[in-house]
Amino acid sequence: MKEYKTVKQIAGPLVFVEKTEPVGYNELVNIVLADGTIKRGQVLDTSDDLVVVQCFETTAGIGRDAGIRFLGETIKMPVAKEMLGRILSGGGKPIDGGPEIVPEDRLDIQGAAINPYARASPADFIQTGISTIDGTNTLVRGQKLPIFSGAGLPHNDIALQIARQAKVPGSTEEFAVVFAAMGITKEEANYFMADFERTGALERAVVFLNLADDPAVERIITPRLALTTAEYLGYELGYHVLVILTDMTNYCEALRQIGAAREEVPGRRGYPGYMYTDLACIYERAGIVKGKKGSVTQIPILTMPGDDITHPIPDLTGYITEGQIVVSRELHRKGIYPPINVLPSLSRLMNLGIGEGHTRDDHKKVSDQLYAGYAEGKDLRGLVAIVGKDALSERDRGFLEFADLFEDQFVRQGIDEDRSIERTLDVGWELLATLPVEQLVRIDRDLIKKYHPLYRKGAKAEV
């Protein structure tokens, strides 16, 4: 194997090498230091005169006398069923004290794009046990549904709760979770590991942890390793896999850092112009393939800098994915957990996975009526601040109280509370029963007679 000693420049995580043989994009590289130490990297850019190598570790100690060896292959993830129950580093190495994973296969981490014709339409409801998701922004198997949060909000707790509780009700098919954390602190990593082990969720999970002091380059490959593992479990072993990626903002910051080291022309707010394409390459790896037993569902989590939903990261993510779950700082200040605001949240595939045969025949109508009632109640809060509560009509006071009850009973739940979809819908009906029946204009009369608490108790109500 040829070794080149033509290092021209080192900038951040990048090593620039001159006068090499033709090499492939993403090809693996060994960097041999003067003392014989070997560091690993990959080809980031290649031209006739110069090859740019990004180092997976720190470039400290690499000098002009370092030897560069091109290995002729791209990064491959060793995958096996025994990965379930394991905790791995952001580079795919075991960090739980267990043995090395004996691979059943080695797969390219870039994956293969799913042919649009081969995609099956998502249709199966995934129960997370969280009412604001299950009831009003339903997650469907094969969907990509991001969570938009802000700094200091409990998005990690929500992610862990979903990882613990996610299931397809009534299904005996095997369900697995792939959890990838990027750019997190050691404290957060210990919290994640302790929670997985405490609750027993680790038995059906594969966890990837990329720490804040790990190289930015590793942060770029962590979600790809996680998704390659998910695709193997889903499409080869027949598991239905839920992939949770947190925090995509740290991933994009690593993209920006490497783009600056390459002296690329920056796009919006300094992020690379190709960030949309890069994010799409990750998000579009969710889905169901015709003829394959399993599926891959994604919940990417990102913190919006300055709580700005128009920031490039949430903005581009919203274009690619099928909706968003928005975590509210206002609800968090009120002490409500999980502080999910249903009004700006959206699940574009919700209607495919709810209703008779999936959840319950009243699901869509109850969701619409809860949304409408809460929206009207929140609008009235602004009016009360101006004219006072005494100036409101009796009807308006009812909706104002409904908004408070909705937050306290429907949104608020315990961090370990796993609500079934039936319980979520029943809580919705209990809230709607506080409004006059004639105000329930979004629900069919036959559904009111079937599910309204007044009818269930045998009382008479005007419909």
URNOR-V573695 format. One record per helix or strand. SS is the DSSP state (A for helix, B for strand). FROM is the first residue (numbers start at 0). TO is the last residue. If there is no record, write none. Layout:
BEGIN
ss/from/to
SS/FROM/TO
SS/FROM/TO
END
This chain:
BEGIN
ss/from/to
B/3/3
B/6/10
B/13/17
B/26/31
B/37/45
B/49/54
B/66/73
B/75/78
A/80/82
B/85/88
B/93/93
B/104/107
A/115/117
B/118/119
B/124/126
A/130/133
B/138/139
B/143/143
B/145/148
A/154/164
B/166/166
B/174/183
A/185/198
A/200/203
B/204/210
A/215/235
B/239/245
A/247/260
B/265/265
A/267/269
B/271/271
A/274/282
B/286/288
B/294/302
A/304/306
A/311/319
B/322/326
A/328/332
B/339/346
A/349/351
A/362/386
A/388/390
A/393/410
A/420/431
A/436/438
A/444/450
A/452/455
END
